[in-house]
């Protein structure tokens, strides 16, 4: 599949396009979800299911299911190390060996390995960071999110956009404070449900019924599909689940160029500038993280831009620096994906 030209988009028919761009969120929480999707797309239940399965097999969808929200469920952080080139693979192997590490990228910077740790508590998160530092011998830069201005990797891909959301006018933003000490305050049922779905829903015509069968032995009780449906809706309403849908692989669909830009914004201007930048459609992530001057890290605002065309990504960063954030900044281009999964937890109850 050619993902860098019009060939890929020409291989996608109208139904596929509506499925890919229309169901990244809002997938039905119902016993027979593909029946509802099929009716909305004008195809049968089995055809809707087979299309999702085929697009998953082709790599267009990374997974089918829920996108979890780590800052609500527990404690998470973005971290980095300066891995020596002659030990880069060794350090990466140690870090990737932790289930709680769900993203890891090589970036062009002295801090050249950037990873995300998610855990059910701050205590567990910090223990993992300490272990990584001890096992690799590399100092860890710990940058937990303090304010979320905008985070959403849901955007249309069946198009010729040079950068994410090129055809979108604006996005909704808010300044949401994040606690490092957050815990989901989950019931045992909800905790087991989250653990069961964290890697995706079963790819079947009855995913919620399959989930009920999976968690019943863990709970040592009968679990009905109605209990699972209610649990998913409860977790979504409570913010533990951000969305339910088909999670698009942006690299496969051509959005393989991404740049994390870090900015040194005056503290008293953070909210004003963070909100202004977050509502720009081409900014896919915008959040406040702490400075670490003792580690020579003066930056406190992070933005991400995804694109198909590297020159277009650079143009949008230039626009940010000229029109919105006329402050010192650095561009950390992603050059290699070392690990990429959904948020992964070993346990949630009692952490």
C-alpha positions as CSV (number, residue, x, y, z in Angstrom):
1,X,0.0,0.0,0.0
2,X,1.5,3.3,-1.1
3,X,0.8,5.7,1.8
4,X,2.7,8.7,0.5
5,X,0.7,9.5,-2.6
6,X,-2.8,9.7,-4.0
7,X,-2.6,5.9,-4.7
8,X,-3.6,5.0,-1.1
9,X,-6.6,7.3,-1.2
10,X,-7.6,6.0,-4.6
11,X,-7.8,2.4,-3.1
12,X,-10.3,3.5,-0.5
13,X,-13.9,3.5,-1.6
14,X,-16.6,5.8,-0.3
15,X,-17.8,3.4,2.4
16,X,-14.2,2.9,3.7
17,X,-13.7,6.6,3.7
18,X,-16.8,7.2,5.8
19,X,-15.7,4.4,8.1
20,X,-12.1,5.6,8.6
21,X,-12.9,9.3,9.1
22,X,-16.3,8.9,10.7
23,X,-15.7,6.3,13.4
24,X,-12.5,7.3,15.1
25,X,-14.8,8.1,17.9
26,X,-18.5,7.6,18.6
27,X,-18.5,3.9,17.8
28,X,-21.7,2.5,19.2
29,X,-21.7,1.1,22.7
30,X,-24.3,-1.6,22.0
31,X,-24.4,-5.4,21.9
32,X,-24.3,-5.5,18.1
33,X,-22.3,-2.3,17.3
34,X,-21.5,-3.3,13.7
35,X,-25.2,-3.7,13.0
36,X,-25.7,0.0,13.9
37,X,-22.6,1.0,11.9
38,X,-23.8,-1.0,8.9
39,X,-27.2,0.7,8.9
40,X,-25.5,4.1,9.1
41,X,-23.2,3.2,6.2
42,X,-25.8,1.5,4.1
43,X,-24.2,-2.0,4.3
44,X,-24.9,-5.2,6.2
45,X,-23.6,-5.9,9.7
46,X,-21.2,-8.5,8.4
47,X,-19.8,-6.2,5.7
48,X,-19.2,-3.4,8.2
49,X,-17.3,-5.8,10.4
50,X,-15.3,-7.3,7.5
51,X,-14.3,-3.8,6.5
52,X,-13.0,-2.9,9.9
53,X,-11.2,-6.2,10.0
54,X,-9.6,-5.7,6.6
55,X,-8.5,-2.1,7.4
56,X,-7.0,-3.4,10.7
57,X,-5.2,-6.2,8.8
58,X,-3.8,-3.6,6.3
59,X,-2.6,-1.5,9.2
60,X,-4.9,1.5,8.5
61,X,-6.4,0.9,12.0
62,X,-3.9,0.3,14.8
63,X,-6.6,-1.1,17.0
64,X,-10.4,-1.1,17.5
65,X,-11.7,-0.1,20.9
66,X,-11.2,2.6,23.6
67,X,-8.7,5.3,23.9
68,X,-7.9,5.6,27.6
69,X,-7.2,8.8,29.5
70,X,-4.1,8.2,31.7
71,X,-4.2,11.5,33.7
72,X,-7.7,10.6,35.0
73,X,-7.0,6.9,35.5
74,X,-3.8,7.4,37.5
75,X,-0.4,9.1,37.1
76,X,1.5,9.4,33.9
77,X,4.5,11.4,32.6
78,X,6.6,12.2,29.6
79,X,10.2,11.3,30.2
80,X,13.5,11.4,28.3
81,X,17.1,10.2,28.6
82,X,20.3,11.0,26.8
83,X,21.2,7.5,25.5
84,X,24.7,7.1,24.2
85,X,24.7,6.1,20.6
86,X,26.8,3.0,21.2
87,X,24.2,1.9,23.9
88,X,21.1,3.3,22.3
89,X,19.5,-0.1,21.4
90,X,20.4,-1.4,24.9
91,X,18.8,1.5,26.7
92,X,15.7,1.3,24.4
93,X,15.3,-2.4,25.2
94,X,15.3,-1.7,29.0
95,X,12.8,1.1,28.7
96,X,10.5,-0.8,26.3
97,X,10.6,-3.8,28.6
98,X,8.2,-2.0,31.0
99,X,4.6,-2.7,30.2
100,X,3.7,0.8,31.5
101,X,5.9,2.4,28.8
102,X,3.4,2.9,26.0
103,X,5.3,5.3,23.7
104,X,9.0,5.7,22.9
105,X,10.5,7.7,20.2
106,X,14.0,8.7,19.0
107,X,14.1,12.5,18.6
108,X,16.8,14.8,17.2
109,X,18.1,16.4,20.4
110,X,20.7,15.7,23.2
111,X,17.7,14.2,25.1
112,X,17.3,11.7,22.3
113,X,14.9,9.1,23.7
114,X,11.4,10.2,24.7
115,X,8.9,7.9,26.4
116,X,5.6,7.9,28.2
117,X,5.1,6.0,31.5
118,X,1.5,5.4,32.7
119,X,0.6,3.8,36.1
120,X,-2.2,3.6,38.5
121,X,-0.4,5.8,41.0
122,X,2.4,8.3,41.3
123,X,4.3,6.0,43.5
124,X,4.3,3.2,40.9
125,X,5.2,5.7,38.1
126,X,8.1,7.1,40.1
127,X,9.4,3.7,41.0
128,X,9.5,2.8,37.3
129,X,11.5,5.9,36.5
130,X,13.9,5.2,39.3
131,X,14.4,1.6,38.0
132,X,15.0,2.9,34.5
133,X,17.6,5.3,35.7
134,X,19.3,2.6,37.8
135,X,19.2,0.0,35.1
136,X,20.4,2.2,32.2
137,X,22.7,4.5,34.1
138,X,21.0,7.4,32.2
139,X,19.6,10.4,34.1
140,X,15.8,10.7,33.5
141,X,14.1,13.9,32.7
142,X,10.7,13.7,34.3
143,X,8.1,16.0,32.8
144,X,4.6,15.3,34.0
145,X,1.7,17.1,32.4
146,X,0.4,20.0,34.5
147,X,-2.2,21.6,32.2
148,X,-3.9,20.1,29.2
149,X,-4.9,22.8,26.7
150,X,-5.6,20.5,23.8
151,X,-4.9,16.8,23.1
152,X,-6.6,14.9,20.3
153,X,-5.1,12.7,17.6
154,X,-8.5,12.2,16.0
155,X,-8.4,13.8,12.6
156,X,-9.5,13.0,9.0
157,X,-7.0,11.1,6.9
158,X,-8.8,10.2,3.7
159,X,-7.7,13.4,2.0
160,X,-4.7,15.1,0.4
161,X,-3.9,17.3,3.5
162,X,-0.2,18.2,3.9
163,X,-0.6,18.5,7.6
164,X,-3.3,17.3,10.1
165,X,-6.6,19.1,9.9
166,X,-5.5,21.3,7.0
167,X,-9.2,21.7,6.0
168,X,-10.5,22.3,9.6
169,X,-11.2,25.9,10.8
170,X,-10.6,25.6,14.6
171,X,-10.8,23.2,17.6
172,X,-12.3,23.6,21.1
173,X,-9.8,24.1,23.9
174,X,-9.8,24.4,27.7
175,X,-7.2,24.7,30.4
176,X,-7.5,21.5,32.4
177,X,-5.2,21.1,35.4
178,X,-3.7,17.7,35.9
179,X,-2.8,16.2,39.3
180,X,0.2,14.0,39.5
181,X,-1.5,12.2,42.4
182,X,-4.6,11.4,40.5
183,X,-6.2,7.9,40.9
184,X,-9.2,6.7,39.1
185,X,-11.1,5.7,42.3
186,X,-12.3,2.7,40.4
187,X,-14.5,-0.1,41.5
188,X,-13.1,-3.6,41.1
189,X,-15.4,-4.2,38.2
190,X,-14.3,-1.0,36.4
191,X,-10.7,-1.7,37.1
192,X,-10.9,-5.2,35.6
193,X,-12.9,-3.8,32.6
194,X,-10.2,-1.2,31.9
195,X,-7.5,-3.8,32.1
196,X,-9.4,-6.0,29.7
197,X,-9.9,-3.3,27.1
198,X,-6.6,-1.4,27.4
199,X,-5.1,-3.1,24.3
200,X,-8.3,-2.9,22.3
201,X,-11.7,-4.6,22.0
202,X,-11.9,-8.1,20.6
203,X,-12.4,-7.8,16.9
204,X,-15.7,-9.6,16.5
205,X,-19.3,-8.8,15.8
206,X,-20.0,-9.0,19.5
207,X,-17.0,-7.4,21.2
208,X,-18.8,-6.3,24.4
209,X,-20.2,-9.8,24.9
210,X,-16.7,-11.2,24.4
211,X,-15.3,-8.8,27.0
212,X,-18.0,-9.9,29.5
213,X,-16.8,-13.5,29.1
214,X,-13.2,-12.5,29.5
215,X,-13.6,-10.6,32.8
216,X,-16.1,-13.0,34.4
217,X,-13.3,-15.4,35.7
218,X,-11.3,-12.4,37.1
219,X,-14.3,-11.2,39.1
220,X,-15.4,-14.8,39.9
221,X,-19.0,-13.9,39.1
222,X,-21.3,-13.8,36.1
223,X,-20.9,-10.8,33.9
224,X,-23.6,-9.8,31.4
225,X,-23.1,-7.8,28.3
226,X,-25.4,-5.1,29.8
227,X,-22.9,-4.8,32.7
228,X,-20.1,-4.2,30.3
229,X,-22.0,-1.7,28.2
230,X,-22.9,0.3,31.3
231,X,-19.3,0.1,32.5
232,X,-17.9,1.5,29.3
233,X,-20.4,4.3,29.3
234,X,-19.7,5.0,32.9
235,X,-15.9,5.1,32.3
236,X,-16.4,7.3,29.3
237,X,-18.7,9.7,31.2
238,X,-16.2,9.8,34.0
239,X,-13.3,10.7,31.7
240,X,-11.3,7.4,32.1
241,X,-12.1,6.6,28.4
242,X,-11.6,9.5,26.0
243,X,-13.3,7.9,23.0
244,X,-14.4,4.6,21.5
245,X,-13.7,3.9,17.9
246,X,-11.3,2.7,15.2
247,X,-7.8,4.1,16.1
248,X,-6.1,5.2,12.9
249,X,-2.4,4.6,12.2
250,X,-1.3,8.0,11.1
251,X,2.0,6.8,9.8
252,X,0.4,4.2,7.5
253,X,-2.0,6.8,6.2
254,X,0.9,9.2,5.4
255,X,1.1,11.5,8.4
256,X,4.6,10.2,9.2
257,X,6.2,13.6,9.9
258,X,5.8,14.9,13.4
259,X,7.6,17.6,15.3
260,X,7.4,18.2,19.1
261,X,8.2,21.8,19.7
262,X,9.1,23.0,23.2
263,X,8.7,26.7,24.1
264,X,10.0,28.9,26.9
265,X,6.8,30.9,27.7
266,X,6.7,33.4,30.5
267,X,4.7,31.7,33.3
268,X,2.1,34.5,33.6
269,X,1.3,34.1,29.8
270,X,1.0,30.3,29.8
271,X,-2.8,30.0,29.8
272,X,-3.4,32.8,27.3
273,X,-0.8,31.5,24.8
274,X,-1.6,27.8,25.5
275,X,-5.3,28.3,24.7
276,X,-4.6,30.5,21.7
277,X,-2.2,27.8,20.2
278,X,-4.3,24.9,21.2
279,X,-7.3,26.0,19.2
280,X,-5.3,26.1,16.0
281,X,-6.4,23.1,13.9
282,X,-2.9,22.0,12.9
283,X,-1.8,21.8,16.5
284,X,-2.6,18.2,17.6
285,X,-1.2,18.4,21.1
286,X,-0.7,21.4,23.4
287,X,0.1,21.2,27.1
288,X,2.1,22.7,30.0
289,X,4.9,20.7,31.6
290,X,7.4,21.8,34.3
291,X,10.8,23.4,33.6
292,X,13.8,21.5,34.9
293,X,16.5,24.2,35.1
294,X,18.8,21.9,37.2
295,X,18.8,19.6,34.1
296,X,19.2,22.5,31.7
297,X,15.6,22.2,30.5
298,X,14.0,25.7,30.4
299,X,10.9,24.8,28.4
300,X,7.3,24.7,29.8
301,X,4.9,24.6,26.8
302,X,4.8,21.6,24.4
303,X,3.1,21.4,21.0
304,X,2.9,18.7,18.4
305,X,2.2,19.0,14.7
306,X,1.6,16.0,12.4
307,X,1.9,16.1,8.7
308,X,2.5,14.2,5.4
309,X,4.8,16.9,4.1
310,X,7.8,17.8,6.2
311,X,8.1,21.2,4.6
312,X,4.5,21.9,5.6
313,X,5.2,20.9,9.2
314,X,8.1,23.3,9.3
315,X,6.0,26.1,7.8
316,X,3.4,25.7,10.5
317,X,6.1,25.7,13.2
318,X,7.4,28.9,11.7
319,X,3.9,30.3,11.8
320,X,3.6,29.4,15.5
321,X,7.0,31.0,16.3
322,X,6.2,34.2,14.3
323,X,2.6,34.9,15.1
324,X,1.7,33.1,18.4
325,X,4.9,32.2,20.4
326,X,7.7,34.7,19.8
327,X,9.9,33.0,22.4
328,X,12.9,30.7,22.6
329,X,12.0,27.2,21.4
330,X,13.5,24.0,20.1
331,X,12.2,21.6,17.4
332,X,12.5,17.9,18.3
333,X,11.8,15.9,15.2
334,X,10.8,12.3,15.6
335,X,13.1,10.1,13.6
336,X,12.2,6.6,14.8
337,X,9.3,4.9,16.6
338,X,10.7,2.6,19.2
339,X,7.4,1.6,20.8
340,X,3.8,2.6,20.3
341,X,0.8,1.1,22.1
342,X,-2.2,2.3,24.0
343,X,-1.8,3.0,27.7
344,X,-0.9,-0.2,29.5
345,X,-1.5,-1.0,33.2
346,X,-0.4,-4.1,35.2
347,X,-2.9,-3.4,37.9
348,X,-5.3,-0.7,39.0
349,X,-7.0,-1.8,42.2
350,X,-5.0,-1.1,45.3
351,X,-2.2,0.9,43.6
